[in-house]
Each structure stands twice: as structure tokens, then as C-alpha cells.
Amino acid sequence: MADRLHGDDADGRLHGDDADSAALMAQYGITRIPADQFRLGEWRYSNLADAVAQARRIGAAASPKPE
């Protein structure tokens, strides 16, 4: 399994959504933590403050959603 850590798996990536990934997580004491993402256009931010700061820099304003 150690080879999987070096990108030797079928597609060169680990996604954490299969049995091999679960086994690696258990082996190394890795836990999964859900995380919020904030989107502004095509960009994603891990915290709201960064997304708001960028929106202010570019002058973005959300259109009101129709009810």
C-alpha cells in the first residue's frame, strides 16, 4: 500500500472514497473532516472572509434571487 502514497495507483491520485483509501487512512491515523467551501464565480475559498475580500476587490455584487 505504501506505493499508493507516491502516486502509483491507477490514475495517479487518491480520492479517499474507496476501500484502499480507507485502509491508508486507518494505517496512518488520517481522519476526514468535512469542510465548507465558498464560491465566487469559478473560484473556491476555504473561508468566507477571503471570498468577501475578493468580491469587494472586484466589485462583485450578488443579484437578488427571485422568489
PDB file of N, CA, C and O in Angstrom:
ATOM      1  N   MET A   1       0.800  -1.208   0.000  1.00  0.00           N
ATOM      2  CA  MET A   1       0.000   0.000   0.000  1.00  0.00           C
ATOM      3  C   MET A   1       0.839   1.267   0.000  1.00  0.00           C
ATOM      4  O   MET A   1       0.361   2.301  -0.466  1.00  0.00           O
ATOM      5  N   ALA A   2       2.045   1.234   0.492  1.00  0.00           N
ATOM      6  CA  ALA A   2       2.863   2.436   0.563  1.00  0.00           C
ATOM      7  C   ALA A   2       3.085   3.045  -0.810  1.00  0.00           C
ATOM      8  O   ALA A   2       3.231   4.261  -0.932  1.00  0.00           O
ATOM      9  N   ASP A   3       3.111   2.207  -1.856  1.00  0.00           N
ATOM     10  CA  ASP A   3       3.298   2.732  -3.205  1.00  0.00           C
ATOM     11  C   ASP A   3       2.168   3.671  -3.598  1.00  0.00           C
ATOM     12  O   ASP A   3       2.378   4.590  -4.389  1.00  0.00           O
ATOM     13  N   ARG A   4       0.973   3.453  -3.059  1.00  0.00           N
ATOM     14  CA  ARG A   4      -0.163   4.318  -3.396  1.00  0.00           C
ATOM     15  C   ARG A   4       0.097   5.756  -2.954  1.00  0.00           C
ATOM     16  O   ARG A   4      -0.419   6.697  -3.558  1.00  0.00           O
ATOM     17  N   LEU A   5       0.883   5.925  -1.916  1.00  0.00           N
ATOM     18  CA  LEU A   5       1.164   7.275  -1.427  1.00  0.00           C
ATOM     19  C   LEU A   5       2.037   8.059  -2.392  1.00  0.00           C
ATOM     20  O   LEU A   5       2.091   9.288  -2.331  1.00  0.00           O
ATOM     21  N   HIS A   6       2.710   7.360  -3.270  1.00  0.00           N
ATOM     22  CA  HIS A   6       3.613   8.033  -4.207  1.00  0.00           C
ATOM     23  C   HIS A   6       3.000   8.188  -5.591  1.00  0.00           C
ATOM     24  O   HIS A   6       3.711   8.443  -6.563  1.00  0.00           O
ATOM     25  N   GLY A   7       1.680   8.036  -5.682  1.00  0.00           N
ATOM     26  CA  GLY A   7       1.018   8.247  -6.952  1.00  0.00           C
ATOM     27  C   GLY A   7       1.086   7.070  -7.893  1.00  0.00           C
ATOM     28  O   GLY A   7       0.877   7.234  -9.095  1.00  0.00           O
ATOM     29  N   ASP A   8       1.373   5.876  -7.377  1.00  0.00           N
ATOM     30  CA  ASP A   8       1.458   4.702  -8.239  1.00  0.00           C
ATOM     31  C   ASP A   8       0.124   3.993  -8.394  1.00  0.00           C
ATOM     32  O   ASP A   8       0.080   2.880  -8.917  1.00  0.00           O
ATOM     33  N   ASP A   9      -0.971   4.612  -7.950  1.00  0.00           N
ATOM     34  CA  ASP A   9      -2.279   3.993  -8.126  1.00  0.00           C
ATOM     35  C   ASP A   9      -2.707   4.149  -9.571  1.00  0.00           C
ATOM     36  O   ASP A   9      -1.995   4.760 -10.368  1.00  0.00           O
ATOM     37  N   ALA A  10      -3.853   3.605  -9.915  1.00  0.00           N
ATOM     38  CA  ALA A  10      -4.296   3.528 -11.307  1.00  0.00           C
ATOM     39  C   ALA A  10      -4.324   4.882 -11.996  1.00  0.00           C
ATOM     40  O   ALA A  10      -3.902   4.991 -13.147  1.00  0.00           O
ATOM     41  N   ASP A  11      -4.810   5.918 -11.319  1.00  0.00           N
ATOM     42  CA  ASP A  11      -4.928   7.206 -12.009  1.00  0.00           C
ATOM     43  C   ASP A  11      -4.000   8.273 -11.439  1.00  0.00           C
ATOM     44  O   ASP A  11      -4.111   9.441 -11.811  1.00  0.00           O
ATOM     45  N   GLY A  12      -3.100   7.902 -10.555  1.00  0.00           N
ATOM     46  CA  GLY A  12      -2.137   8.862 -10.036  1.00  0.00           C
ATOM     47  C   GLY A  12      -2.667   9.728  -8.920  1.00  0.00           C
ATOM     48  O   GLY A  12      -1.981  10.653  -8.486  1.00  0.00           O
ATOM     49  N   ARG A  13      -3.867   9.455  -8.443  1.00  0.00           N
ATOM     50  CA  ARG A  13      -4.457  10.277  -7.383  1.00  0.00           C
ATOM     51  C   ARG A  13      -5.168   9.390  -6.359  1.00  0.00           C
ATOM     52  O   ARG A  13      -5.615   8.290  -6.682  1.00  0.00           O
ATOM     53  N   LEU A  14      -5.267   9.876  -5.137  1.00  0.00           N
ATOM     54  CA  LEU A  14      -6.081   9.246  -4.103  1.00  0.00           C
ATOM     55  C   LEU A  14      -7.251  10.169  -3.823  1.00  0.00           C
ATOM     56  O   LEU A  14      -7.069  11.369  -3.617  1.00  0.00           O
ATOM     57  N   HIS A  15      -8.437   9.618  -3.815  1.00  0.00           N
ATOM     58  CA  HIS A  15      -9.623  10.447  -3.609  1.00  0.00           C
ATOM     59  C   HIS A  15     -10.248  10.254  -2.240  1.00  0.00           C
ATOM     60  O   HIS A  15     -11.084  11.062  -1.834  1.00  0.00           O
ATOM     61  N   GLY A  16      -9.873   9.215  -1.519  1.00  0.00           N
ATOM     62  CA  GLY A  16     -10.421   8.980  -0.201  1.00  0.00           C
ATOM     63  C   GLY A  16     -11.819   8.408  -0.208  1.00  0.00           C
ATOM     64  O   GLY A  16     -12.500   8.432   0.817  1.00  0.00           O
ATOM     65  N   ASP A  17     -12.267   7.889  -1.349  1.00  0.00           N
ATOM     66  CA  ASP A  17     -13.637   7.394  -1.421  1.00  0.00           C
ATOM     67  C   ASP A  17     -13.716   5.913  -1.785  1.00  0.00           C
ATOM     68  O   ASP A  17     -14.742   5.459  -2.292  1.00  0.00           O
ATOM     69  N   ASP A  18     -12.650   5.155  -1.536  1.00  0.00           N
ATOM     70  CA  ASP A  18     -12.692   3.728  -1.820  1.00  0.00           C
ATOM     71  C   ASP A  18     -12.038   2.957  -0.673  1.00  0.00           C
ATOM     72  O   ASP A  18     -11.503   3.558   0.259  1.00  0.00           O
ATOM     73  N   ALA A  19     -12.083   1.632  -0.743  1.00  0.00           N
ATOM     74  CA  ALA A  19     -11.560   0.792   0.331  1.00  0.00           C
ATOM     75  C   ALA A  19     -10.057   0.978   0.521  1.00  0.00           C
ATOM     76  O   ALA A  19      -9.580   0.972   1.656  1.00  0.00           O
ATOM     77  N   ASP A  20      -9.304   1.142  -0.562  1.00  0.00           N
ATOM     78  CA  ASP A  20      -7.857   1.353  -0.439  1.00  0.00           C
ATOM     79  C   ASP A  20      -7.558   2.651   0.306  1.00  0.00           C
ATOM     80  O   ASP A  20      -6.662   2.696   1.149  1.00  0.00           O
ATOM     81  N   SER A  21      -8.292   3.682   0.000  1.00  0.00           N
ATOM     82  CA  SER A  21      -8.086   4.953   0.681  1.00  0.00           C
ATOM     83  C   SER A  21      -8.455   4.843   2.162  1.00  0.00           C
ATOM     84  O   SER A  21      -7.766   5.391   3.022  1.00  0.00           O
ATOM     85  N   ALA A  22      -9.547   4.130   2.453  1.00  0.00           N
ATOM     86  CA  ALA A  22      -9.953   3.934   3.848  1.00  0.00           C
ATOM     87  C   ALA A  22      -8.880   3.171   4.615  1.00  0.00           C
ATOM     88  O   ALA A  22      -8.599   3.484   5.772  1.00  0.00           O
ATOM     89  N   ALA A  23      -8.282   2.174   3.976  1.00  0.00           N
ATOM     90  CA  ALA A  23      -7.221   1.403   4.624  1.00  0.00           C
ATOM     91  C   ALA A  23      -5.993   2.277   4.889  1.00  0.00           C
ATOM     92  O   ALA A  23      -5.387   2.187   5.957  1.00  0.00           O
ATOM     93  N   LEU A  24      -5.628   3.116   3.927  1.00  0.00           N
ATOM     94  CA  LEU A  24      -4.493   4.026   4.129  1.00  0.00           C
ATOM     95  C   LEU A  24      -4.775   5.009   5.248  1.00  0.00           C
ATOM     96  O   LEU A  24      -3.899   5.298   6.064  1.00  0.00           O
ATOM     97  N   MET A  25      -5.987   5.519   5.288  1.00  0.00           N
ATOM     98  CA  MET A  25      -6.350   6.454   6.356  1.00  0.00           C
ATOM     99  C   MET A  25      -6.224   5.782   7.715  1.00  0.00           C
ATOM    100  O   MET A  25      -5.695   6.377   8.654  1.00  0.00           O
ATOM    101  N   ALA A  26      -6.704   4.551   7.828  1.00  0.00           N
ATOM    102  CA  ALA A  26      -6.611   3.814   9.091  1.00  0.00           C
ATOM    103  C   ALA A  26      -5.154   3.530   9.447  1.00  0.00           C
ATOM    104  O   ALA A  26      -4.754   3.657  10.604  1.00  0.00           O
ATOM    105  N   GLN A  27      -4.369   3.146   8.448  1.00  0.00           N
ATOM    106  CA  GLN A  27      -2.965   2.808   8.676  1.00  0.00           C
ATOM    107  C   GLN A  27      -2.177   3.987   9.240  1.00  0.00           C
ATOM    108  O   GLN A  27      -1.330   3.812  10.116  1.00  0.00           O
ATOM    109  N   TYR A  28      -2.457   5.190   8.735  1.00  0.00           N
ATOM    110  CA  TYR A  28      -1.682   6.360   9.123  1.00  0.00           C
ATOM    111  C   TYR A  28      -2.410   7.287  10.096  1.00  0.00           C
ATOM    112  O   TYR A  28      -1.908   8.365  10.412  1.00  0.00           O
ATOM    113  N   GLY A  29      -3.580   6.880  10.571  1.00  0.00           N
ATOM    114  CA  GLY A  29      -4.307   7.702  11.537  1.00  0.00           C
ATOM    115  C   GLY A  29      -4.851   8.984  10.936  1.00  0.00           C
ATOM    116  O   GLY A  29      -4.946  10.003  11.620  1.00  0.00           O
ATOM    117  N   ILE A  30      -5.206   8.937   9.668  1.00  0.00           N
ATOM    118  CA  ILE A  30      -5.745  10.113   8.975  1.00  0.00           C
ATOM    119  C   ILE A  30      -7.259  10.111   9.123  1.00  0.00           C
ATOM    120  O   ILE A  30      -7.902   9.077   8.944  1.00  0.00           O
ATOM    121  N   THR A  31      -7.825  11.260   9.447  1.00  0.00           N
ATOM    122  CA  THR A  31      -9.275  11.370   9.551  1.00  0.00           C
ATOM    123  C   THR A  31      -9.795  12.353   8.518  1.00  0.00           C
ATOM    124  O   THR A  31      -9.095  13.275   8.099  1.00  0.00           O
ATOM    125  N   ARG A  32     -11.031  12.135   8.120  1.00  0.00           N
ATOM    126  CA  ARG A  32     -11.681  13.015   7.143  1.00  0.00           C
ATOM    127  C   ARG A  32     -12.516  14.036   7.909  1.00  0.00           C
ATOM    128  O   ARG A  32     -13.236  13.689   8.845  1.00  0.00           O
ATOM    129  N   ILE A  33     -12.411  15.285   7.504  1.00  0.00           N
ATOM    130  CA  ILE A  33     -13.175  16.354   8.129  1.00  0.00           C
ATOM    131  C   ILE A  33     -13.919  17.104   7.027  1.00  0.00           C
ATOM    132  O   ILE A  33     -13.296  17.665   6.126  1.00  0.00           O
ATOM    133  N   PRO A  34     -15.254  17.114   7.097  1.00  0.00           N
ATOM    134  CA  PRO A  34     -15.998  17.885   6.095  1.00  0.00           C
ATOM    135  C   PRO A  34     -15.624  19.367   6.204  1.00  0.00           C
ATOM    136  O   PRO A  34     -15.417  19.883   7.303  1.00  0.00           O
ATOM    137  N   ALA A  35     -15.541  20.026   5.083  1.00  0.00           N
ATOM    138  CA  ALA A  35     -15.150  21.440   5.091  1.00  0.00           C
ATOM    139  C   ALA A  35     -16.055  22.238   4.167  1.00  0.00           C
ATOM    140  O   ALA A  35     -16.408  21.788   3.077  1.00  0.00           O
ATOM    141  N   ASP A  36     -16.422  23.427   4.618  1.00  0.00           N
ATOM    142  CA  ASP A  36     -17.208  24.323   3.781  1.00  0.00           C
ATOM    143  C   ASP A  36     -16.321  24.940   2.714  1.00  0.00           C
ATOM    144  O   ASP A  36     -15.128  25.160   2.923  1.00  0.00           O
ATOM    145  N   GLN A  37     -16.925  25.212   1.570  1.00  0.00           N
ATOM    146  CA  GLN A  37     -16.252  25.966   0.514  1.00  0.00           C
ATOM    147  C   GLN A  37     -17.166  27.101   0.118  1.00  0.00           C
ATOM    148  O   GLN A  37     -18.387  26.948   0.072  1.00  0.00           O
ATOM    149  N   PHE A  38     -16.575  28.225  -0.164  1.00  0.00           N
ATOM    150  CA  PHE A  38     -17.318  29.397  -0.602  1.00  0.00           C
ATOM    151  C   PHE A  38     -16.901  29.691  -2.027  1.00  0.00           C
ATOM    152  O   PHE A  38     -15.710  29.785  -2.325  1.00  0.00           O
ATOM    153  N   ARG A  39     -17.889  29.840  -2.919  1.00  0.00           N
ATOM    154  CA  ARG A  39     -17.591  30.040  -4.330  1.00  0.00           C
ATOM    155  C   ARG A  39     -17.916  31.467  -4.741  1.00  0.00           C
ATOM    156  O   ARG A  39     -18.937  32.035  -4.355  1.00  0.00           O
ATOM    157  N   LEU A  40     -17.024  32.018  -5.529  1.00  0.00           N
ATOM    158  CA  LEU A  40     -17.211  33.327  -6.136  1.00  0.00           C
ATOM    159  C   LEU A  40     -16.802  33.146  -7.593  1.00  0.00           C
ATOM    160  O   LEU A  40     -15.618  33.032  -7.910  1.00  0.00           O
ATOM    161  N   GLY A  41     -17.795  33.120  -8.468  1.00  0.00           N
ATOM    162  CA  GLY A  41     -17.502  32.814  -9.866  1.00  0.00           C
ATOM    163  C   GLY A  41     -16.945  31.407  -9.952  1.00  0.00           C
ATOM    164  O   GLY A  41     -17.550  30.463  -9.445  1.00  0.00           O
ATOM    165  N   GLU A  42     -15.808  31.266 -10.583  1.00  0.00           N
ATOM    166  CA  GLU A  42     -15.189  29.948 -10.724  1.00  0.00           C
ATOM    167  C   GLU A  42     -14.204  29.642  -9.598  1.00  0.00           C
ATOM    168  O   GLU A  42     -13.634  28.551  -9.558  1.00  0.00           O
ATOM    169  N   TRP A  43     -13.998  30.585  -8.690  1.00  0.00           N
ATOM    170  CA  TRP A  43     -13.016  30.413  -7.626  1.00  0.00           C
ATOM    171  C   TRP A  43     -13.663  29.844  -6.377  1.00  0.00           C
ATOM    172  O   TRP A  43     -14.830  30.115  -6.091  1.00  0.00           O
ATOM    173  N   ARG A  44     -12.895  29.049  -5.629  1.00  0.00           N
ATOM    174  CA  ARG A  44     -13.349  28.480  -4.365  1.00  0.00           C
ATOM    175  C   ARG A  44     -12.447  28.965  -3.243  1.00  0.00           C
ATOM    176  O   ARG A  44     -11.231  29.068  -3.400  1.00  0.00           O
ATOM    177  N   TYR A  45     -13.065  29.259  -2.114  1.00  0.00           N
ATOM    178  CA  TYR A  45     -12.334  29.732  -0.933  1.00  0.00           C
ATOM    179  C   TYR A  45     -12.676  28.852   0.254  1.00  0.00           C
ATOM    180  O   TYR A  45     -13.789  28.335   0.349  1.00  0.00           O
ATOM    181  N   SER A  46     -11.726  28.680   1.156  1.00  0.00           N
ATOM    182  CA  SER A  46     -11.970  27.856   2.331  1.00  0.00           C
ATOM    183  C   SER A  46     -12.541  28.666   3.488  1.00  0.00           C
ATOM    184  O   SER A  46     -13.003  28.095   4.475  1.00  0.00           O
ATOM    185  N   ASN A  47     -12.513  29.990   3.375  1.00  0.00           N
ATOM    186  CA  ASN A  47     -13.151  30.789   4.412  1.00  0.00           C
ATOM    187  C   ASN A  47     -13.882  31.972   3.793  1.00  0.00           C
ATOM    188  O   ASN A  47     -13.484  32.499   2.754  1.00  0.00           O
ATOM    189  N   LEU A  48     -14.944  32.367   4.444  1.00  0.00           N
ATOM    190  CA  LEU A  48     -15.818  33.419   3.929  1.00  0.00           C
ATOM    191  C   LEU A  48     -15.104  34.760   3.822  1.00  0.00           C
ATOM    192  O   LEU A  48     -15.335  35.507   2.871  1.00  0.00           O
ATOM    193  N   ALA A  49     -14.243  35.072   4.781  1.00  0.00           N
ATOM    194  CA  ALA A  49     -13.548  36.367   4.768  1.00  0.00           C
ATOM    195  C   ALA A  49     -12.751  36.563   3.481  1.00  0.00           C
ATOM    196  O   ALA A  49     -12.759  37.658   2.919  1.00  0.00           O
ATOM    197  N   ASP A  50     -12.068  35.530   3.006  1.00  0.00           N
ATOM    198  CA  ASP A  50     -11.297  35.643   1.763  1.00  0.00           C
ATOM    199  C   ASP A  50     -12.207  35.835   0.561  1.00  0.00           C
ATOM    200  O   ASP A  50     -11.897  36.621  -0.334  1.00  0.00           O
ATOM    201  N   ALA A  51     -13.334  35.120   0.534  1.00  0.00           N
ATOM    202  CA  ALA A  51     -14.278  35.262  -0.578  1.00  0.00           C
ATOM    203  C   ALA A  51     -14.873  36.667  -0.606  1.00  0.00           C
ATOM    204  O   ALA A  51     -14.993  37.273  -1.671  1.00  0.00           O
ATOM    205  N   VAL A  52     -15.241  37.182   0.558  1.00  0.00           N
ATOM    206  CA  VAL A  52     -15.811  38.533   0.629  1.00  0.00           C
ATOM    207  C   VAL A  52     -14.763  39.575   0.236  1.00  0.00           C
ATOM    208  O   VAL A  52     -15.068  40.522  -0.488  1.00  0.00           O
ATOM    209  N   ALA A  53     -13.547  39.403   0.706  1.00  0.00           N
ATOM    210  CA  ALA A  53     -12.481  40.353   0.357  1.00  0.00           C
ATOM    211  C   ALA A  53     -12.263  40.395  -1.152  1.00  0.00           C
ATOM    212  O   ALA A  53     -12.111  41.477  -1.718  1.00  0.00           O
ATOM    213  N   GLN A  54     -12.246  39.253  -1.804  1.00  0.00           N
ATOM    214  CA  GLN A  54     -12.072  39.224  -3.257  1.00  0.00           C
ATOM    215  C   GLN A  54     -13.272  39.845  -3.950  1.00  0.00           C
ATOM    216  O   GLN A  54     -13.111  40.596  -4.912  1.00  0.00           O
ATOM    217  N   ALA A  55     -14.466  39.544  -3.476  1.00  0.00           N
ATOM    218  CA  ALA A  55     -15.667  40.128  -4.077  1.00  0.00           C
ATOM    219  C   ALA A  55     -15.618  41.652  -4.000  1.00  0.00           C
ATOM    220  O   ALA A  55     -15.981  42.339  -4.955  1.00  0.00           O
ATOM    221  N   ARG A  56     -15.176  42.167  -2.879  1.00  0.00           N
ATOM    222  CA  ARG A  56     -15.059  43.626  -2.733  1.00  0.00           C
ATOM    223  C   ARG A  56     -14.005  44.192  -3.669  1.00  0.00           C
ATOM    224  O   ARG A  56     -14.188  45.264  -4.245  1.00  0.00           O
ATOM    225  N   ARG A  57     -12.889  43.462  -3.822  1.00  0.00           N
ATOM    226  CA  ARG A  57     -11.830  43.940  -4.722  1.00  0.00           C
ATOM    227  C   ARG A  57     -12.313  44.033  -6.160  1.00  0.00           C
ATOM    228  O   ARG A  57     -11.961  44.970  -6.876  1.00  0.00           O
ATOM    229  N   ILE A  58     -13.115  43.068  -6.586  1.00  0.00           N
ATOM    230  CA  ILE A  58     -13.560  43.079  -7.978  1.00  0.00           C
ATOM    231  C   ILE A  58     -14.896  43.790  -8.154  1.00  0.00           C
ATOM    232  O   ILE A  58     -15.390  43.926  -9.274  1.00  0.00           O
ATOM    233  N   GLY A  59     -15.485  44.249  -7.036  1.00  0.00           N
ATOM    234  CA  GLY A  59     -16.735  44.973  -7.125  1.00  0.00           C
ATOM    235  C   GLY A  59     -17.930  44.092  -7.452  1.00  0.00           C
ATOM    236  O   GLY A  59     -18.914  44.558  -8.026  1.00  0.00           O
ATOM    237  N   ALA A  60     -17.843  42.829  -7.087  1.00  0.00           N
ATOM    238  CA  ALA A  60     -18.943  41.897  -7.369  1.00  0.00           C
ATOM    239  C   ALA A  60     -20.090  42.143  -6.406  1.00  0.00           C
ATOM    240  O   ALA A  60     -19.887  42.424  -5.224  1.00  0.00           O
ATOM    241  N   ALA A  61     -21.277  42.033  -6.929  1.00  0.00           N
ATOM    242  CA  ALA A  61     -22.479  42.118  -6.107  1.00  0.00           C
ATOM    243  C   ALA A  61     -23.445  41.038  -6.575  1.00  0.00           C
ATOM    244  O   ALA A  61     -23.680  40.881  -7.773  1.00  0.00           O
ATOM    245  N   ALA A  62     -23.989  40.310  -5.643  1.00  0.00           N
ATOM    246  CA  ALA A  62     -24.928  39.246  -5.994  1.00  0.00           C
ATOM    247  C   ALA A  62     -26.259  39.835  -6.404  1.00  0.00           C
ATOM    248  O   ALA A  62     -26.742  40.792  -5.800  1.00  0.00           O
ATOM    249  N   SER A  63     -26.843  39.260  -7.426  1.00  0.00           N
ATOM    250  CA  SER A  63     -28.182  39.665  -7.822  1.00  0.00           C
ATOM    251  C   SER A  63     -29.183  39.023  -6.878  1.00  0.00           C
ATOM    252  O   SER A  63     -29.007  37.871  -6.481  1.00  0.00           O
ATOM    253  N   PRO A  64     -30.228  39.747  -6.515  1.00  0.00           N
ATOM    254  CA  PRO A  64     -31.240  39.131  -5.657  1.00  0.00           C
ATOM    255  C   PRO A  64     -31.872  37.942  -6.365  1.00  0.00           C
ATOM    256  O   PRO A  64     -32.150  37.996  -7.563  1.00  0.00           O
ATOM    257  N   LYS A  65     -32.096  36.865  -5.612  1.00  0.00           N
ATOM    258  CA  LYS A  65     -32.715  35.680  -6.195  1.00  0.00           C
ATOM    259  C   LYS A  65     -34.212  35.874  -6.257  1.00  0.00           C
ATOM    260  O   LYS A  65     -34.820  36.324  -5.285  1.00  0.00           O
ATOM    261  N   PRO A  66     -34.823  35.540  -7.392  1.00  0.00           N
ATOM    262  CA  PRO A  66     -36.289  35.670  -7.487  1.00  0.00           C
ATOM    263  C   PRO A  66     -36.971  34.700  -6.527  1.00  0.00           C
ATOM    264  O   PRO A  66     -36.510  33.577  -6.327  1.00  0.00           O
ATOM    265  N   GLU A  67     -38.055  35.144  -5.950  1.00  0.00           N
ATOM    266  CA  GLU A  67     -38.787  34.294  -5.002  1.00  0.00           C
ATOM    267  C   GLU A  67     -39.826  33.472  -5.676  1.00  0.00           C
ATOM    268  O   GLU A  67     -40.529  32.705  -5.018  1.00  0.00           O
TER     269      GLU A  67
END
